[in-house]
Amino acid sequence: MFPRPIQTQSPAAQATYKALLPVALILWLLPLIAVMLFSVRPEADFSSGNYWGVPSSFDLIPNYSRVFFDSDMPRYLLNSLLITIPTVIGTVALACMTGFALGVYKFRGNLLIFFMFIAGNFVPFQILMVPVRDLTIDLNLYDTKTGLILFHIAFQTGFCTLFMRNFIRALPFPLIEAARVEGVAEWRIFWFVVLPLMKPALAALAVLVFTFIWNDYFWAIVLTQGPDSQPVTAGITAFNSQYRAAYHLMSAGSIVAALPPVAMFFLMQKHFIAGLTLGAVK
């Protein structure tokens, strides 16, 4: 009649899980560990084919100094910032407004419009490669940061609208009704009532979109070329020469490129976790 209580795991099972946890962690971090080791290997090891053996020396400072001072890596990092930050702002702003409209107002075609936003997330990006590239060429936006920003905003808005609409529908609707009774304009309700309640969701969504856009590689090489507009993910491949790949410089550049998303996550960790778990426990 009554549900059986959940049985706790035996001490032997707990000991087994604790023993396997470090192994799983090492396996998960193995690619990162390999990249970190490659980033401090000297160029002579790669020339001689000594990829995984004992390093002849550790060139931590020379490798990273070449990445920063003898390459276009600073320009690629700046391009990524100039592409990612406007994309995050534009995407989150549009998602907030569309999510508010779809989550608060009841009108004919509401679900149809919402399903259109959802359907866009199921279209494989590879299918759209040629049409999107031709469209950017026709609009004179090919190989420009503006074209890449507009593209990312257009394609990320669908997922972000889904996220914000569901979040807004979970908010206490009597607050909005009380504001309408007091004669508050709709835009003021959005700005002063709904938006302050959306801060955890905004933080979580900003971190997700920032990570997606910063780590994008496919569209970076499809819609841009050269150091004037390419982000850092595509710029790392510039370390490849005609006959040989500079694995030590590519690895050092990869470590540098991974630092901003990691810093973004740790700075917004509290709000990010709160935004993802809000409403999970009643």
C-alpha atoms as an extended CHARMM CRD file, in Angstrom:
* protein
*
       282  EXT
         1         1  MET       CA              0.0000000000        0.0000000000        0.0000000000  PROA      1               0.0000000000
         2         2  PHE       CA              2.7890000000        2.3600000000        0.9070000000  PROA      2               0.0000000000
         3         3  PRO       CA              5.8090000000        2.7860000000       -1.3900000000  PROA      3               0.0000000000
         4         4  ARG       CA              8.8850000000        0.9110000000       -0.2820000000  PROA      4               0.0000000000
         5         5  PRO       CA             11.7150000000        3.1110000000        0.8790000000  PROA      5               0.0000000000
         6         6  ILE       CA             14.7140000000        3.4470000000       -1.3980000000  PROA      6               0.0000000000
         7         7  GLN       CA             17.3830000000        1.0430000000       -0.2350000000  PROA      7               0.0000000000
         8         8  THR       CA             20.8040000000        2.5310000000        0.3130000000  PROA      8               0.0000000000
         9         9  GLN       CA             23.7430000000        1.0240000000       -1.5010000000  PROA      9               0.0000000000
        10        10  SER       CA             25.9390000000       -1.4610000000        0.2700000000  PROA      10              0.0000000000
        11        11  PRO       CA             29.3760000000       -0.3640000000        1.5250000000  PROA      11              0.0000000000
        12        12  ALA       CA             31.0220000000       -2.6000000000       -1.0830000000  PROA      12              0.0000000000
        13        13  ALA       CA             29.1190000000       -0.9020000000       -3.9180000000  PROA      13              0.0000000000
        14        14  GLN       CA             29.9560000000        2.5330000000       -2.5580000000  PROA      14              0.0000000000
        15        15  ALA       CA             33.6440000000        1.5840000000       -2.3570000000  PROA      15              0.0000000000
        16        16  THR       CA             33.5450000000        0.3440000000       -5.9510000000  PROA      16              0.0000000000
        17        17  TYR       CA             31.9760000000        3.5880000000       -7.1970000000  PROA      17              0.0000000000
        18        18  LYS       CA             34.5380000000        5.6390000000       -5.3050000000  PROA      18              0.0000000000
        19        19  ALA       CA             37.3550000000        3.5910000000       -6.8420000000  PROA      19              0.0000000000
        20        20  LEU       CA             35.9620000000        3.9620000000      -10.3700000000  PROA      20              0.0000000000
        21        21  LEU       CA             35.3550000000        7.6960000000      -10.0660000000  PROA      21              0.0000000000
        22        22  PRO       CA             39.0200000000        8.7430000000      -10.5010000000  PROA      22              0.0000000000
        23        23  VAL       CA             39.3670000000        6.3700000000      -13.4650000000  PROA      23              0.0000000000
        24        24  ALA       CA             36.2940000000        7.8320000000      -15.1660000000  PROA      24              0.0000000000
        25        25  LEU       CA             37.5630000000       11.3440000000      -14.4710000000  PROA      25              0.0000000000
        26        26  ILE       CA             40.9600000000       10.5870000000      -15.9990000000  PROA      26              0.0000000000
        27        27  LEU       CA             39.3580000000        9.0290000000      -19.0930000000  PROA      27              0.0000000000
        28        28  TRP       CA             37.0990000000       12.0560000000      -19.5020000000  PROA      28              0.0000000000
        29        29  LEU       CA             40.0390000000       14.4580000000      -19.1550000000  PROA      29              0.0000000000
        30        30  LEU       CA             42.4080000000       12.3790000000      -21.3000000000  PROA      30              0.0000000000
        31        31  PRO       CA             42.0320000000       14.5050000000      -24.4760000000  PROA      31              0.0000000000
        32        32  LEU       CA             42.6030000000       17.6840000000      -22.4690000000  PROA      32              0.0000000000
        33        33  ILE       CA             45.6480000000       16.1530000000      -20.7830000000  PROA      33              0.0000000000
        34        34  ALA       CA             47.0600000000       15.1660000000      -24.1910000000  PROA      34              0.0000000000
        35        35  VAL       CA             46.5660000000       18.6930000000      -25.5420000000  PROA      35              0.0000000000
        36        36  MET       CA             48.2300000000       20.1880000000      -22.4580000000  PROA      36              0.0000000000
        37        37  LEU       CA             51.2220000000       17.8620000000      -22.8570000000  PROA      37              0.0000000000
        38        38  PHE       CA             51.5010000000       18.6560000000      -26.5620000000  PROA      38              0.0000000000
        39        39  SER       CA             51.4370000000       22.3810000000      -25.7970000000  PROA      39              0.0000000000
        40        40  VAL       CA             54.6840000000       22.1980000000      -23.8130000000  PROA      40              0.0000000000
        41        41  ARG       CA             56.5900000000       19.8180000000      -26.0980000000  PROA      41              0.0000000000
        42        42  PRO       CA             59.3970000000       21.2630000000      -28.2250000000  PROA      42              0.0000000000
        43        43  GLU       CA             59.1430000000       21.3580000000      -31.9840000000  PROA      43              0.0000000000
        44        44  ALA       CA             62.0290000000       18.9130000000      -32.2860000000  PROA      44              0.0000000000
        45        45  ASP       CA             59.9270000000       16.1110000000      -30.7900000000  PROA      45              0.0000000000
        46        46  PHE       CA             57.3290000000       16.4320000000      -33.5340000000  PROA      46              0.0000000000
        47        47  SER       CA             59.9880000000       16.6630000000      -36.2370000000  PROA      47              0.0000000000
        48        48  SER       CA             61.5190000000       13.4040000000      -35.0250000000  PROA      48              0.0000000000
        49        49  GLY       CA             58.1620000000       11.6730000000      -34.5790000000  PROA      49              0.0000000000
        50        50  ASN       CA             58.3930000000       11.5800000000      -30.7870000000  PROA      50              0.0000000000
        51        51  TYR       CA             54.7300000000       12.3260000000      -30.1230000000  PROA      51              0.0000000000
        52        52  TRP       CA             54.0680000000       10.2340000000      -27.0070000000  PROA      52              0.0000000000
        53        53  GLY       CA             57.5230000000        9.4180000000      -25.6970000000  PROA      53              0.0000000000
        54        54  VAL       CA             59.5080000000       11.2030000000      -23.0160000000  PROA      54              0.0000000000
        55        55  PRO       CA             59.8450000000       14.8890000000      -24.0080000000  PROA      55              0.0000000000
        56        56  SER       CA             63.3730000000       16.0360000000      -24.7790000000  PROA      56              0.0000000000
        57        57  SER       CA             62.5120000000       19.2960000000      -22.9770000000  PROA      57              0.0000000000
        58        58  PHE       CA             59.5650000000       21.4340000000      -21.9450000000  PROA      58              0.0000000000
        59        59  ASP       CA             59.0150000000       24.6250000000      -23.9390000000  PROA      59              0.0000000000
        60        60  LEU       CA             56.1820000000       26.1700000000      -21.9540000000  PROA      60              0.0000000000
        61        61  ILE       CA             57.1830000000       29.8030000000      -22.3520000000  PROA      61              0.0000000000
        62        62  PRO       CA             58.4990000000       29.5930000000      -25.9730000000  PROA      62              0.0000000000
        63        63  ASN       CA             55.3790000000       27.8470000000      -27.2950000000  PROA      63              0.0000000000
        64        64  TYR       CA             52.8850000000       30.1860000000      -25.6640000000  PROA      64              0.0000000000
        65        65  SER       CA             54.9540000000       33.2730000000      -26.4460000000  PROA      65              0.0000000000
        66        66  ARG       CA             54.9990000000       32.2970000000      -30.1270000000  PROA      66              0.0000000000
        67        67  VAL       CA             51.2230000000       31.8710000000      -30.0070000000  PROA      67              0.0000000000
        68        68  PHE       CA             50.7260000000       35.3360000000      -28.5380000000  PROA      68              0.0000000000
        69        69  PHE       CA             53.4800000000       37.3980000000      -30.1540000000  PROA      69              0.0000000000
        70        70  ASP       CA             54.4960000000       35.6300000000      -33.3800000000  PROA      70              0.0000000000
        71        71  SER       CA             51.0460000000       34.8220000000      -34.7690000000  PROA      71              0.0000000000
        72        72  ASP       CA             47.6230000000       36.3490000000      -35.3550000000  PROA      72              0.0000000000
        73        73  MET       CA             46.1700000000       34.6830000000      -32.2470000000  PROA      73              0.0000000000
        74        74  PRO       CA             45.4230000000       38.0220000000      -30.4750000000  PROA      74              0.0000000000
        75        75  ARG       CA             43.4490000000       39.1470000000      -33.5240000000  PROA      75              0.0000000000
        76        76  TYR       CA             41.5490000000       35.8470000000      -33.6380000000  PROA      76              0.0000000000
        77        77  LEU       CA             40.7010000000       36.1770000000      -29.9470000000  PROA      77              0.0000000000
        78        78  LEU       CA             39.4720000000       39.7230000000      -30.5210000000  PROA      78              0.0000000000
        79        79  ASN       CA             37.3660000000       38.5370000000      -33.4600000000  PROA      79              0.0000000000
        80        80  SER       CA             35.7940000000       35.8630000000      -31.2710000000  PROA      80              0.0000000000
        81        81  LEU       CA             34.8980000000       38.4470000000      -28.6500000000  PROA      81              0.0000000000
        82        82  LEU       CA             33.4750000000       40.8210000000      -31.2720000000  PROA      82              0.0000000000
        83        83  ILE       CA             31.3750000000       37.9570000000      -32.6660000000  PROA      83              0.0000000000
        84        84  THR       CA             30.3100000000       36.2170000000      -29.4600000000  PROA      84              0.0000000000
        85        85  ILE       CA             29.3250000000       39.1670000000      -27.2600000000  PROA      85              0.0000000000
        86        86  PRO       CA             26.9290000000       40.8360000000      -29.7720000000  PROA      86              0.0000000000
        87        87  THR       CA             25.4920000000       37.4190000000      -30.5910000000  PROA      87              0.0000000000
        88        88  VAL       CA             24.7680000000       36.6750000000      -26.9360000000  PROA      88              0.0000000000
        89        89  ILE       CA             23.1750000000       40.0930000000      -26.4000000000  PROA      89              0.0000000000
        90        90  GLY       CA             21.0610000000       39.9190000000      -29.5610000000  PROA      90              0.0000000000
        91        91  THR       CA             19.9760000000       36.3210000000      -29.0510000000  PROA      91              0.0000000000
        92        92  VAL       CA             19.0440000000       36.7250000000      -25.3910000000  PROA      92              0.0000000000
        93        93  ALA       CA             17.1770000000       39.9940000000      -26.0970000000  PROA      93              0.0000000000
        94        94  LEU       CA             15.1270000000       38.4740000000      -28.9120000000  PROA      94              0.0000000000
        95        95  ALA       CA             14.4590000000       35.3130000000      -26.9080000000  PROA      95              0.0000000000
        96        96  CYS       CA             13.2010000000       37.3400000000      -23.9450000000  PROA      96              0.0000000000
        97        97  MET       CA             10.7460000000       39.3130000000      -26.0790000000  PROA      97              0.0000000000
        98        98  THR       CA              9.5030000000       36.3600000000      -28.1200000000  PROA      98              0.0000000000
        99        99  GLY       CA              9.3300000000       34.1720000000      -25.0280000000  PROA      99              0.0000000000
       100       100  PHE       CA              7.2820000000       36.8520000000      -23.2600000000  PROA      100             0.0000000000
       101       101  ALA       CA              4.8960000000       37.1600000000      -26.1940000000  PROA      101             0.0000000000
       102       102  LEU       CA              4.4360000000       33.3950000000      -26.5830000000  PROA      102             0.0000000000
       103       103  GLY       CA              4.3100000000       32.6700000000      -22.8710000000  PROA      103             0.0000000000
       104       104  VAL       CA              1.9720000000       35.4440000000      -21.6810000000  PROA      104             0.0000000000
       105       105  TYR       CA             -0.3780000000       36.3100000000      -24.5420000000  PROA      105             0.0000000000
       106       106  LYS       CA             -3.0340000000       33.9350000000      -25.8610000000  PROA      106             0.0000000000
       107       107  PHE       CA             -3.7790000000       34.4640000000      -29.5330000000  PROA      107             0.0000000000
       108       108  ARG       CA             -4.5650000000       32.4220000000      -32.6100000000  PROA      108             0.0000000000
       109       109  GLY       CA             -1.4350000000       30.8800000000      -34.0330000000  PROA      109             0.0000000000
       110       110  ASN       CA              0.5050000000       30.9720000000      -30.7600000000  PROA      110             0.0000000000
       111       111  LEU       CA              1.3130000000       27.2630000000      -30.8000000000  PROA      111             0.0000000000
       112       112  LEU       CA              2.0290000000       27.3120000000      -34.5300000000  PROA      112             0.0000000000
       113       113  ILE       CA              4.6080000000       30.0440000000      -34.1370000000  PROA      113             0.0000000000
       114       114  PHE       CA              6.0940000000       28.2590000000      -31.1420000000  PROA      114             0.0000000000
       115       115  PHE       CA              6.3570000000       24.9930000000      -33.0920000000  PROA      115             0.0000000000
       116       116  MET       CA              8.1060000000       26.8650000000      -35.9100000000  PROA      116             0.0000000000
       117       117  PHE       CA             10.7770000000       27.9990000000      -33.4650000000  PROA      117             0.0000000000
       118       118  ILE       CA             11.1410000000       24.4260000000      -32.2310000000  PROA      118             0.0000000000
       119       119  ALA       CA             11.2160000000       22.9340000000      -35.7410000000  PROA      119             0.0000000000
       120       120  GLY       CA             14.1610000000       25.1150000000      -36.6810000000  PROA      120             0.0000000000
       121       121  ASN       CA             16.2730000000       23.3460000000      -34.0600000000  PROA      121             0.0000000000
       122       122  PHE       CA             15.8280000000       19.9880000000      -35.8220000000  PROA      122             0.0000000000
       123       123  VAL       CA             17.1770000000       21.1270000000      -39.1990000000  PROA      123             0.0000000000
       124       124  PRO       CA             20.7640000000       19.8500000000      -39.6460000000  PROA      124             0.0000000000
       125       125  PHE       CA             23.1060000000       22.7730000000      -40.1380000000  PROA      125             0.0000000000
       126       126  GLN       CA             25.0980000000       20.8930000000      -42.7790000000  PROA      126             0.0000000000
       127       127  ILE       CA             22.0880000000       20.8950000000      -45.1190000000  PROA      127             0.0000000000
       128       128  LEU       CA             22.0220000000       24.6960000000      -45.0050000000  PROA      128             0.0000000000
       129       129  MET       CA             25.7190000000       25.1750000000      -45.6600000000  PROA      129             0.0000000000
       130       130  VAL       CA             25.5030000000       26.0420000000      -49.3610000000  PROA      130             0.0000000000
       131       131  PRO       CA             22.2920000000       28.1670000000      -49.2100000000  PROA      131             0.0000000000
       132       132  VAL       CA             23.5500000000       30.1750000000      -46.2380000000  PROA      132             0.0000000000
       133       133  ARG       CA             26.9250000000       30.7480000000      -47.8540000000  PROA      133             0.0000000000
       134       134  ASP       CA             25.2990000000       31.8880000000      -51.1140000000  PROA      134             0.0000000000
       135       135  LEU       CA             22.9540000000       34.1710000000      -49.1730000000  PROA      135             0.0000000000
       136       136  THR       CA             25.8260000000       35.8570000000      -47.3560000000  PROA      136             0.0000000000
       137       137  ILE       CA             27.6140000000       36.3610000000      -50.6840000000  PROA      137             0.0000000000
       138       138  ASP       CA             24.5020000000       37.9310000000      -52.2610000000  PROA      138             0.0000000000
       139       139  LEU       CA             24.1010000000       40.2640000000      -49.2600000000  PROA      139             0.0000000000
       140       140  ASN       CA             27.8090000000       41.1840000000      -49.2620000000  PROA      140             0.0000000000
       141       141  LEU       CA             28.1530000000       39.6820000000      -45.7810000000  PROA      141             0.0000000000
       142       142  TYR       CA             30.5140000000       36.8480000000      -46.6590000000  PROA      142             0.0000000000
       143       143  ASP       CA             33.8210000000       36.9060000000      -44.7860000000  PROA      143             0.0000000000
       144       144  THR       CA             32.5620000000       39.5480000000      -42.3550000000  PROA      144             0.0000000000
       145       145  LYS       CA             31.9900000000       39.4650000000      -38.6300000000  PROA      145             0.0000000000
       146       146  THR       CA             28.5670000000       41.0350000000      -39.1570000000  PROA      146             0.0000000000
       147       147  GLY       CA             27.4200000000       38.1590000000      -41.3480000000  PROA      147             0.0000000000
       148       148  LEU       CA             28.5350000000       35.5810000000      -38.7930000000  PROA      148             0.0000000000
       149       149  ILE       CA             26.8290000000       37.4960000000      -35.9760000000  PROA      149             0.0000000000
       150       150  LEU       CA             23.5200000000       37.7250000000      -37.8510000000  PROA      150             0.0000000000
       151       151  PHE       CA             23.6820000000       34.0460000000      -38.7570000000  PROA      151             0.0000000000
       152       152  HSD       CA             24.3000000000       32.9280000000      -35.1740000000  PROA      152             0.0000000000
       153       153  ILE       CA             21.5300000000       35.1690000000      -33.8420000000  PROA      153             0.0000000000
       154       154  ALA       CA             19.0800000000       33.7320000000      -36.3710000000  PROA      154             0.0000000000
       155       155  PHE       CA             19.9150000000       30.1140000000      -35.6000000000  PROA      155             0.0000000000
       156       156  GLN       CA             20.2700000000       30.3930000000      -31.8230000000  PROA      156             0.0000000000
       157       157  THR       CA             17.0340000000       32.3240000000      -31.2960000000  PROA      157             0.0000000000
       158       158  GLY       CA             14.8920000000       29.1910000000      -31.7720000000  PROA      158             0.0000000000
       159       159  PHE       CA             16.4390000000       27.2560000000      -28.9080000000  PROA      159             0.0000000000
       160       160  CYS       CA             16.6100000000       30.3550000000      -26.7010000000  PROA      160             0.0000000000
       161       161  THR       CA             12.9380000000       31.1440000000      -27.3530000000  PROA      161             0.0000000000
       162       162  LEU       CA             11.9920000000       27.6110000000      -26.3260000000  PROA      162             0.0000000000
       163       163  PHE       CA             14.0180000000       28.0500000000      -23.1470000000  PROA      163             0.0000000000
       164       164  MET       CA             12.6070000000       31.4720000000      -22.2320000000  PROA      164             0.0000000000
       165       165  ARG       CA              8.9900000000       30.7110000000      -23.1540000000  PROA      165             0.0000000000
       166       166  ASN       CA              8.8830000000       27.6860000000      -20.8770000000  PROA      166             0.0000000000
       167       167  PHE       CA             10.5540000000       29.6430000000      -18.0990000000  PROA      167             0.0000000000
       168       168  ILE       CA              8.1260000000       32.5840000000      -18.3730000000  PROA      168             0.0000000000
       169       169  ARG       CA              5.1000000000       30.2740000000      -18.3330000000  PROA      169             0.0000000000
       170       170  ALA       CA              6.2990000000       28.9550000000      -14.9620000000  PROA      170             0.0000000000
       171       171  LEU       CA              6.3140000000       32.4400000000      -13.4130000000  PROA      171             0.0000000000
       172       172  PRO       CA              3.4040000000       33.4860000000      -11.1230000000  PROA      172             0.0000000000
       173       173  PHE       CA              0.8520000000       34.9330000000      -13.5440000000  PROA      173             0.0000000000
       174       174  PRO       CA             -1.0840000000       36.8180000000      -10.8050000000  PROA      174             0.0000000000
       175       175  LEU       CA              1.8000000000       39.3120000000      -10.6810000000  PROA      175             0.0000000000
       176       176  ILE       CA              1.1580000000       40.2360000000      -14.3190000000  PROA      176             0.0000000000
       177       177  GLU       CA             -2.5960000000       40.4320000000      -13.7660000000  PROA      177             0.0000000000
       178       178  ALA       CA             -2.1020000000       42.6660000000      -10.7350000000  PROA      178             0.0000000000
       179       179  ALA       CA              0.0800000000       45.0060000000      -12.7810000000  PROA      179             0.0000000000
       180       180  ARG       CA             -2.5420000000       45.1620000000      -15.5370000000  PROA      180             0.0000000000
       181       181  VAL       CA             -5.2450000000       45.9980000000      -12.9960000000  PROA      181             0.0000000000
       182       182  GLU       CA             -3.0990000000       48.9120000000      -11.8420000000  PROA      182             0.0000000000
       183       183  GLY       CA             -2.9660000000       50.1670000000      -15.4410000000  PROA      183             0.0000000000
       184       184  VAL       CA              0.7060000000       49.4110000000      -16.0640000000  PROA      184             0.0000000000
       185       185  ALA       CA              1.6770000000       49.3540000000      -19.7460000000  PROA      185             0.0000000000
       186       186  GLU       CA              2.6660000000       46.0280000000      -21.2560000000  PROA      186             0.0000000000
       187       187  TRP       CA              6.2490000000       47.0700000000      -21.9620000000  PROA      187             0.0000000000
       188       188  ARG       CA              6.6190000000       48.2150000000      -18.3540000000  PROA      188             0.0000000000
       189       189  ILE       CA              5.2520000000       44.8740000000      -17.1550000000  PROA      189             0.0000000000
       190       190  PHE       CA              7.8960000000       43.1420000000      -19.2430000000  PROA      190             0.0000000000
       191       191  TRP       CA             10.7060000000       45.4340000000      -18.0960000000  PROA      191             0.0000000000
       192       192  PHE       CA              9.8900000000       45.9190000000      -14.4070000000  PROA      192             0.0000000000
       193       193  VAL       CA              7.9210000000       42.7720000000      -13.4720000000  PROA      193             0.0000000000
       194       194  VAL       CA              8.9370000000       39.8580000000      -15.6920000000  PROA      194             0.0000000000
       195       195  LEU       CA             12.5420000000       40.6950000000      -16.5480000000  PROA      195             0.0000000000
       196       196  PRO       CA             13.7900000000       40.8860000000      -12.9180000000  PROA      196             0.0000000000
       197       197  LEU       CA             12.3400000000       37.4220000000      -12.2900000000  PROA      197             0.0000000000
       198       198  MET       CA             14.2110000000       36.0820000000      -15.3260000000  PROA      198             0.0000000000
       199       199  LYS       CA             17.7260000000       36.8760000000      -14.0820000000  PROA      199             0.0000000000
       200       200  PRO       CA             18.6800000000       33.2340000000      -13.2800000000  PROA      200             0.0000000000
       201       201  ALA       CA             17.4000000000       32.0920000000      -16.6820000000  PROA      201             0.0000000000
       202       202  LEU       CA             19.1880000000       34.9660000000      -18.4180000000  PROA      202             0.0000000000
       203       203  ALA       CA             22.4590000000       34.0140000000      -16.7550000000  PROA      203             0.0000000000
       204       204  ALA       CA             22.0970000000       30.3280000000      -17.6580000000  PROA      204             0.0000000000
       205       205  LEU       CA             21.1370000000       31.1300000000      -21.2320000000  PROA      205             0.0000000000
       206       206  ALA       CA             23.9900000000       33.6300000000      -21.6310000000  PROA      206             0.0000000000
       207       207  VAL       CA             26.5430000000       31.0240000000      -20.5200000000  PROA      207             0.0000000000
       208       208  LEU       CA             25.1300000000       28.3910000000      -22.8730000000  PROA      208             0.0000000000
       209       209  VAL       CA             24.9990000000       30.6840000000      -25.8950000000  PROA      209             0.0000000000
       210       210  PHE       CA             28.4580000000       32.0950000000      -25.1520000000  PROA      210             0.0000000000
       211       211  THR       CA             29.8940000000       28.5630000000      -25.0760000000  PROA      211             0.0000000000
       212       212  PHE       CA             28.0650000000       27.4900000000      -28.2490000000  PROA      212             0.0000000000
       213       213  ILE       CA             29.1920000000       30.5060000000      -30.2690000000  PROA      213             0.0000000000
       214       214  TRP       CA             32.7340000000       30.6480000000      -28.9520000000  PROA      214             0.0000000000
       215       215  ASN       CA             33.3350000000       26.9580000000      -29.7000000000  PROA      215             0.0000000000
       216       216  ASP       CA             31.7290000000       27.0320000000      -33.1510000000  PROA      216             0.0000000000
       217       217  TYR       CA             34.0880000000       25.7930000000      -35.8350000000  PROA      217             0.0000000000
       218       218  PHE       CA             31.8990000000       24.6290000000      -38.7010000000  PROA      218             0.0000000000
       219       219  TRP       CA             30.3150000000       27.9630000000      -39.5970000000  PROA      219             0.0000000000
       220       220  ALA       CA             33.5080000000       29.8290000000      -38.7950000000  PROA      220             0.0000000000
       221       221  ILE       CA             35.2690000000       28.1330000000      -41.7000000000  PROA      221             0.0000000000
       222       222  VAL       CA             32.2000000000       28.2010000000      -43.9840000000  PROA      222             0.0000000000
       223       223  LEU       CA             31.3540000000       31.9100000000      -43.6900000000  PROA      223             0.0000000000
       224       224  THR       CA             34.7480000000       33.4860000000      -42.9650000000  PROA      224             0.0000000000
       225       225  GLN       CA             38.3330000000       33.2740000000      -44.1170000000  PROA      225             0.0000000000
       226       226  GLY       CA             41.4730000000       35.0720000000      -43.0690000000  PROA      226             0.0000000000
       227       227  PRO       CA             42.5140000000       36.7810000000      -39.8340000000  PROA      227             0.0000000000
       228       228  ASP       CA             40.3380000000       39.8560000000      -40.4160000000  PROA      228             0.0000000000
       229       229  SER       CA             37.0930000000       38.0660000000      -39.6050000000  PROA      229             0.0000000000
       230       230  GLN       CA             37.7950000000       34.4920000000      -38.5060000000  PROA      230             0.0000000000
       231       231  PRO       CA             37.2560000000       33.5700000000      -34.8270000000  PROA      231             0.0000000000
       232       232  VAL       CA             39.8300000000       31.7570000000      -32.7710000000  PROA      232             0.0000000000
       233       233  THR       CA             38.4650000000       28.2560000000      -33.4460000000  PROA      233             0.0000000000
       234       234  ALA       CA             39.1720000000       28.6230000000      -37.1550000000  PROA      234             0.0000000000
       235       235  GLY       CA             42.3230000000       30.6580000000      -36.6150000000  PROA      235             0.0000000000
       236       236  ILE       CA             44.0550000000       27.8170000000      -34.7800000000  PROA      236             0.0000000000
       237       237  THR       CA             44.3490000000       25.9510000000      -38.0810000000  PROA      237             0.0000000000
       238       238  ALA       CA             46.5850000000       28.7810000000      -39.3410000000  PROA      238             0.0000000000
       239       239  PHE       CA             49.4460000000       27.1110000000      -37.4800000000  PROA      239             0.0000000000
       240       240  ASN       CA             49.4110000000       24.3550000000      -40.1000000000  PROA      240             0.0000000000
       241       241  SER       CA             52.1270000000       24.8460000000      -42.6750000000  PROA      241             0.0000000000
       242       242  GLN       CA             52.1330000000       23.5060000000      -46.2110000000  PROA      242             0.0000000000
       243       243  TYR       CA             53.9960000000       20.3010000000      -45.3770000000  PROA      243             0.0000000000
       244       244  ARG       CA             53.6710000000       19.8640000000      -41.6110000000  PROA      244             0.0000000000
       245       245  ALA       CA             51.2700000000       20.6440000000      -38.7810000000  PROA      245             0.0000000000
       246       246  ALA       CA             52.6320000000       22.5770000000      -35.8020000000  PROA      246             0.0000000000
       247       247  TYR       CA             50.9430000000       20.4520000000      -33.1730000000  PROA      247             0.0000000000
       248       248  HSD       CA             52.6940000000       22.1750000000      -30.2750000000  PROA      248             0.0000000000
       249       249  LEU       CA             51.4420000000       25.6050000000      -31.3680000000  PROA      249             0.0000000000
       250       250  MET       CA             47.9600000000       24.3210000000      -32.1930000000  PROA      250             0.0000000000
       251       251  SER       CA             47.7440000000       22.7230000000      -28.7460000000  PROA      251             0.0000000000
       252       252  ALA       CA             48.9080000000       25.8990000000      -27.0260000000  PROA      252             0.0000000000
       253       253  GLY       CA             46.4040000000       27.9130000000      -29.0560000000  PROA      253             0.0000000000
       254       254  SER       CA             43.6440000000       25.4680000000      -28.1190000000  PROA      254             0.0000000000
       255       255  ILE       CA             44.4000000000       25.9060000000      -24.4150000000  PROA      255             0.0000000000
       256       256  VAL       CA             44.2980000000       29.6880000000      -24.8020000000  PROA      256             0.0000000000
       257       257  ALA       CA             41.0330000000       29.5040000000      -26.7680000000  PROA      257             0.0000000000
       258       258  ALA       CA             39.4060000000       27.3590000000      -24.0690000000  PROA      258             0.0000000000
       259       259  LEU       CA             40.1040000000       29.8120000000      -21.2520000000  PROA      259             0.0000000000
       260       260  PRO       CA             37.3200000000       32.4220000000      -21.9000000000  PROA      260             0.0000000000
       261       261  PRO       CA             34.3960000000       29.9130000000      -21.8020000000  PROA      261             0.0000000000
       262       262  VAL       CA             35.8310000000       28.3060000000      -18.6800000000  PROA      262             0.0000000000
       263       263  ALA       CA             36.2210000000       31.7060000000      -17.0210000000  PROA      263             0.0000000000
       264       264  MET       CA             32.6890000000       32.6490000000      -18.1160000000  PROA      264             0.0000000000
       265       265  PHE       CA             31.2720000000       29.4980000000      -16.5470000000  PROA      265             0.0000000000
       266       266  PHE       CA             33.0640000000       29.9430000000      -13.2210000000  PROA      266             0.0000000000
       267       267  LEU       CA             32.0970000000       33.6090000000      -12.9940000000  PROA      267             0.0000000000
       268       268  MET       CA             28.4330000000       32.7800000000      -13.6660000000  PROA      268             0.0000000000
       269       269  GLN       CA             28.4130000000       29.3620000000      -11.9910000000  PROA      269             0.0000000000
       270       270  LYS       CA             26.0450000000       30.3280000000       -9.1840000000  PROA      270             0.0000000000
       271       271  HSD       CA             23.4850000000       31.9390000000      -11.4920000000  PROA      271             0.0000000000
       272       272  PHE       CA             23.9470000000       29.2240000000      -14.1370000000  PROA      272             0.0000000000
       273       273  ILE       CA             23.0990000000       26.3840000000      -11.7580000000  PROA      273             0.0000000000
       274       274  ALA       CA             20.2300000000       28.3740000000      -10.2480000000  PROA      274             0.0000000000
       275       275  GLY       CA             18.7680000000       29.0150000000      -13.7000000000  PROA      275             0.0000000000
       276       276  LEU       CA             18.9310000000       25.3620000000      -14.7200000000  PROA      276             0.0000000000
       277       277  THR       CA             17.4730000000       24.0020000000      -11.4620000000  PROA      277             0.0000000000
       278       278  LEU       CA             14.8440000000       26.6710000000      -10.8510000000  PROA      278             0.0000000000
       279       279  GLY       CA             11.4860000000       24.9770000000      -10.5660000000  PROA      279             0.0000000000
       280       280  ALA       CA             12.9650000000       21.4850000000      -10.2340000000  PROA      280             0.0000000000
       281       281  VAL       CA             11.9600000000       21.3120000000       -6.5700000000  PROA      281             0.0000000000
       282       282  LYS       CA              8.5470000000       22.4380000000       -5.4130000000  PROA      282             0.0000000000
